[in-house]
Amino acid sequence: MSFVSVKSRLEQYHAFISYRYLAYTLELKQLLVQLKSFGLIFLVVLGSSILGLVLLLFLGLGKIIDSTDAPLSGAQMALFYLLLQSVMLSAMKPAIKNSNQRLFQCTIARPSWLNLADIKLLLISNGWLIASLLVALDLTLVQWIKVPHFIVFICLQLGLGIICLYKPSALVYGFVFSTLFLLTSVELSPLIYHLGYAIIFFFSIFIRVININRMVSVRSLFGFWFCYFINHSWTLVWRISLLLCVFMASAALLEKRPDLVNIPDTVAIAFIVLFSSSLQFDCTKVYEQYRLFFKMTHKARAFNISQFIPSILLLLGAFITYNITFERLNSMLLSLGFMWCLLQVYFAQKKPAHYALVWIISTVGLLALLN
């Protein structure tokens, strides 16, 4: 191969990488525009919590590293950390792979170039991995020898990021089997836990995807919504993941200050209502898209009512999980949360511009009332 040919290919590769980076930035801007649909105030609420999330991120890493005395707790934190990373990367996957123009890319670039560009953008996007690498650089050689499981954890972060891009179904199987591994295993060392995760996710790659759509009829309302959430699982996964963050923050606060029990309970209920009722934004879009189909099958009224059920079911499931986790049941807060969720669902459907404002006012009012 001549020098001119090598130079020409390097220039083509550089041009392709520049195109991918430009497409990546444009996709991220579109993602931010979509987030604005929740309202400016809602973005302010999430933005104000970024510092706390970053702090929790590094505190979680510290717990994963220093898990010799409590290996099970550290293993649970590691799995939770990997779950949140997968959720974030799933949201950014279309931007990382430039999915909308993927077929076009195949006509202008080699397959290896596509994969190399994907990995480069994945490394830029994976803030969780970057945080781990920053902590790793701060460790001494003696500390590295004491925490070999952290090396496996970093490899897991990188590996799960790649799996998220090319075999996302393996993540579902991997997290399910890893959770069962935590529930059924005896007390093990941190290294064994992390090696167990690595083995589970590796073999999950070879599990075939089960096509549930062929097994369930979409003519029934239950079958329709079931297939919708199976094929759009992201709408539930990110909400459940953030609810887990809320539960873990509540547990940490109650462990330090058990006398402030009303504050974490109120905040947890507020976020349960927020993430449950916000599901109505997705359900309303689905209703508008398919209402003519169900009108033709004479199920228009039932379909109209059914669009509110997913939010209510998520609310009840989150309340039950919270009460089981913290071993207490407050019927007054449960009733109040249920009515509050119905109010937020109404605003999500009828007046979405006021949705975030109503939630903030309700949260402040509830905190003032109970404290």
C-alpha positions in Angstrom: 0.0 0.0 0.0 1.5 3.3 -1.1 2.0 6.4 1.1 -0.5 8.3 -0.9 -3.2 5.6 -0.4 -2.6 5.5 3.3 -2.8 9.3 3.6 -6.0 9.3 1.6 -7.6 6.8 3.9 -6.5 8.7 7.0 -8.1 11.8 5.6 -11.3 9.9 4.8 -11.3 8.5 8.4 -10.7 11.9 9.9 -13.6 13.4 7.8 -15.9 10.5 8.9 -15.0 11.0 12.6 -15.7 14.7 12.2 -19.1 14.0 10.7 -19.9 11.6 13.5 -19.0 14.1 16.2 -21.1 16.8 14.5 -24.0 14.4 14.3 -23.5 13.4 18.0 -23.6 17.0 19.2 -26.8 17.7 17.1 -28.5 14.6 18.5 -27.7 15.7 22.1 -29.2 19.2 21.3 -32.4 17.5 20.1 -32.5 15.4 23.3 -32.3 18.6 25.4 -35.1 20.1 23.3 -37.2 17.0 24.1 -36.5 17.4 27.8 -37.9 21.0 27.6 -41.3 19.5 26.9 -41.4 18.8 30.7 -41.3 22.5 31.3 -38.6 25.0 32.3 -39.3 24.6 36.1 -39.0 20.9 35.9 -35.6 21.3 34.3 -34.6 23.7 37.0 -35.6 21.1 39.6 -33.5 18.4 37.9 -30.6 20.9 37.3 -30.5 21.9 41.0 -30.0 18.2 41.9 -27.0 17.7 39.6 -24.5 18.6 42.3 -26.1 16.1 44.7 -26.1 13.4 42.0 -22.4 14.0 41.4 -21.7 13.7 45.1 -23.8 10.5 45.4 -21.9 9.2 42.3 -18.5 9.5 44.1 -19.9 8.4 47.4 -21.2 5.2 45.7 -17.8 4.6 44.1 -16.2 4.9 47.6 -18.6 2.3 48.9 -17.8 0.0 46.0 -14.1 0.3 46.6 -14.2 0.0 50.4 -16.5 -3.0 50.6 -14.3 -5.5 52.3 -16.2 -5.3 55.6 -19.6 -5.3 53.9 -19.2 -7.1 50.5 -22.9 -7.7 49.9 -23.7 -4.0 50.4 -20.8 -3.1 48.0 -22.0 -5.6 45.4 -25.5 -4.2 45.6 -24.2 -0.7 45.1 -22.0 -1.8 42.1 -25.0 -3.4 40.4 -27.1 -0.3 41.0 -24.3 1.8 39.7 -24.1 -0.3 36.5 -27.9 -0.1 36.1 -27.9 3.7 36.2 -25.0 3.8 33.7 -27.0 1.6 31.4 -30.0 3.8 31.7 -28.0 6.9 30.8 -26.3 5.3 27.9 -29.6 3.9 26.6 -30.9 7.5 26.4 -27.8 8.6 24.6 -27.5 5.5 22.3 -29.2 7.2 19.3 -26.7 10.0 19.5 -23.7 7.8 20.0 -24.6 5.5 17.1 -26.2 8.2 15.0 -29.0 5.7 14.5 -31.1 7.8 12.1 -28.3 7.9 9.5 -26.8 4.5 10.3 -27.6 3.0 6.9 -26.1 6.0 5.1 -22.9 5.6 7.2 -22.6 2.0 5.9 -22.3 3.4 2.4 -19.5 5.9 3.1 -17.4 4.1 5.8 -15.9 0.7 6.6 -17.6 -1.4 9.3 -14.5 -1.1 11.5 -14.7 2.7 11.2 -18.3 2.6 12.4 -17.4 0.5 15.4 -14.4 2.6 16.3 -16.4 5.8 16.1 -19.1 4.2 18.3 -16.5 3.3 21.0 -14.9 6.7 20.9 -18.2 8.5 21.4 -19.2 5.9 24.1 -16.1 6.7 26.1 -16.9 10.5 25.8 -20.5 9.9 26.9 -19.9 7.5 29.8 -19.6 9.9 32.7 -19.9 7.0 35.1 -16.8 5.3 33.6 -14.9 8.7 33.6 -15.7 9.1 37.3 -14.4 5.6 38.1 -11.2 6.3 36.1 -10.6 9.6 38.0 -10.9 7.7 41.3 -8.7 4.9 40.0 -5.9 7.4 39.0 -5.9 8.7 42.6 -5.3 5.2 44.1 -1.8 4.1 45.0 -0.3 0.7 44.0 -0.8 -0.6 47.6 -4.5 0.4 47.4 -4.9 -1.3 44.0 -3.6 -4.6 45.4 -6.2 -4.4 48.2 -9.1 -3.7 45.8 -8.7 -6.0 42.8 -12.5 -6.1 42.4 -12.4 -2.4 41.4 -10.5 -3.3 38.3 -13.2 -5.9 37.4 -15.8 -3.2 38.0 -14.2 -0.8 35.6 -14.0 -3.5 33.0 -17.7 -4.2 33.6 -18.5 -0.6 33.0 -16.7 -0.6 29.7 -18.2 -4.0 28.7 -21.8 -3.1 29.6 -21.4 0.1 27.6 -20.5 -1.8 24.5 -23.3 -4.4 25.2 -25.7 -1.4 25.5 -24.8 -0.3 22.0 -24.9 -3.7 20.2 -26.9 -6.2 22.4 -29.2 -4.3 24.7 -31.4 -7.4 25.4 -28.3 -9.0 27.2 -28.5 -6.1 29.7 -32.0 -7.2 30.7 -31.1 -10.8 31.2 -27.8 -9.8 32.9 -29.4 -7.6 35.5 -32.2 -10.1 36.2 -29.8 -13.0 36.7 -27.3 -10.7 38.7 -30.1 -9.7 41.0 -31.0 -13.4 41.6 -27.3 -14.0 42.2 -27.3 -11.4 45.0 -30.5 -12.8 46.5 -29.4 -16.5 46.5 -25.7 -16.3 47.1 -24.0 -16.6 50.5 -21.6 -14.0 51.8 -18.8 -13.8 49.3 -15.7 -11.6 48.8 -16.1 -8.4 46.6 -13.9 -9.9 43.9 -16.1 -13.0 43.6 -19.2 -10.9 43.4 -17.8 -8.8 40.6 -16.4 -11.8 38.7 -19.9 -13.3 39.1 -21.4 -10.3 37.4 -18.8 -10.5 34.6 -19.6 -14.2 33.9 -23.4 -13.6 34.0 -23.3 -10.6 31.6 -20.9 -12.5 29.3 -23.3 -15.5 29.0 -26.3 -13.2 28.7 -24.9 -12.1 25.3 -25.7 -15.6 23.9 -29.3 -15.7 25.1 -31.8 -15.3 22.3 -34.4 -12.6 22.4 -37.9 -13.9 23.0 -40.4 -12.3 20.6 -43.3 -11.7 22.9 -45.2 -9.7 20.3 -46.2 -12.9 18.5 -47.6 -14.4 21.7 -49.9 -11.5 22.7 -52.7 -10.1 20.7 -52.7 -6.3 20.5 -56.5 -6.3 19.9 -57.1 -6.5 23.6 -56.3 -3.5 25.7 -54.1 -5.5 28.1 -52.2 -7.0 25.2 -51.8 -3.6 23.5 -50.3 -1.9 26.6 -48.2 -4.9 27.5 -46.6 -5.0 24.1 -46.1 -1.2 24.1 -44.1 -1.2 27.3 -42.2 -4.3 26.3 -41.1 -2.6 23.1 -40.7 0.8 24.8 -39.2 -0.4 28.1 -37.1 2.7 28.4 -40.2 4.7 29.5 -40.3 2.5 32.6 -36.7 1.7 33.1 -35.4 5.3 33.6 -38.3 6.0 36.0 -37.7 2.9 38.1 -34.0 3.6 38.2 -34.5 7.2 39.4 -37.0 5.9 42.0 -34.3 3.5 43.2 -32.0 6.5 43.6 -34.6 8.2 45.7 -35.1 5.1 47.9 -31.3 4.8 48.4 -31.0 8.5 49.3 -33.9 8.1 51.8 -32.2 5.1 53.4 -28.9 7.0 53.7 -30.7 10.0 55.3 -32.7 7.8 57.7 -29.6 6.0 58.8 -27.9 9.2 59.8 -30.9 11.1 61.0 -33.8 8.8 62.1 -35.5 11.7 63.8 -36.2 13.4 60.4 -38.4 10.6 59.2 -41.1 12.9 57.8 -38.8 14.7 55.5 -37.5 11.6 53.5 -41.0 10.2 53.5 -42.5 13.4 52.0 -39.7 13.8 49.4 -39.9 10.1 48.4 -43.7 10.4 47.9 -43.2 13.6 45.9 -40.8 11.9 43.5 -43.0 8.8 43.4 -45.9 11.0 42.3 -43.6 12.9 39.8 -42.2 9.8 38.0 -45.5 8.0 38.1 -47.7 10.8 36.8 -45.1 11.9 34.2 -45.8 8.5 32.5 -49.1 10.1 31.3 -47.1 12.3 28.8 -46.1 9.1 27.0 -49.5 7.4 27.4 -51.3 10.5 26.0 -49.1 10.4 22.8 -49.9 6.7 22.4 -53.6 7.3 22.9 -53.6 10.0 20.2 -51.7 7.8 17.8 -53.9 4.7 18.2 -57.3 6.0 19.2 -58.7 5.6 15.6 -57.7 2.0 15.6 -59.6 1.2 18.8 -62.5 3.4 17.6 -62.8 1.0 14.6 -62.9 -2.0 17.0 -65.5 -0.3 19.2 -63.3 0.1 22.2 -62.7 3.9 22.1 -64.1 4.6 25.6 -62.2 1.7 27.2 -59.0 2.7 25.5 -59.5 6.3 26.7 -59.8 5.1 30.3 -56.9 2.6 29.9 -54.3 5.4 29.2 -54.5 6.4 32.9 -53.9 2.9 34.3 -50.1 2.6 33.8 -49.5 5.7 35.9 -51.7 4.4 38.7 -50.1 1.0 38.6 -46.6 2.5 38.7 -47.6 4.6 41.7 -49.0 1.7 43.6 -46.0 -0.5 42.8 -43.6 2.2 44.0 -45.6 2.8 47.2 -45.7 -0.9 48.0 -41.9 -1.2 47.3 -41.1 1.8 49.5 -43.2 0.5 52.4 -41.8 -3.0 52.2 -38.2 -1.6 52.0 -38.6 0.7 55.0 -41.1 -1.5 56.9 -43.7 1.0 57.6 -47.1 2.0 56.1 -48.6 5.4 56.3 -52.2 5.2 55.1 -52.6 9.0 55.2 -49.6 9.6 52.9 -50.7 6.8 50.6 -54.2 8.4 50.2 -52.7 11.8 49.8 -50.2 10.5 47.3 -52.9 8.8 45.3 -55.0 11.9 45.0 -51.9 14.0 44.2 -51.0 11.6 41.4 -54.5 11.9 39.9 -54.1 15.7 40.0 -50.8 15.6 38.3 -52.1 13.1 35.7 -54.9 15.6 34.9 -52.4 18.4 34.4 -50.1 16.2 32.3 -53.0 15.5 29.9 -55.0 18.8 30.0 -52.4 21.5 30.9 -48.9 20.1 30.5 -47.4 23.6 30.7 -48.5 23.9 34.4 -47.5 20.3 35.3 -44.1 21.1 36.9 -45.4 24.3 38.7 -48.3 22.3 40.3 -45.8 19.6 41.4 -43.4 22.1 43.0 -46.2 24.0 44.8 -47.7 20.7 46.1 -44.3 19.4 47.3 -43.6 22.6 49.2 -47.1 22.7 50.7 -46.8 19.0 51.8 -43.4 19.6 53.4 -44.8 22.7 55.3 -47.9 20.7 56.4 -46.1 17.6 57.7 -43.1 19.4 59.2 
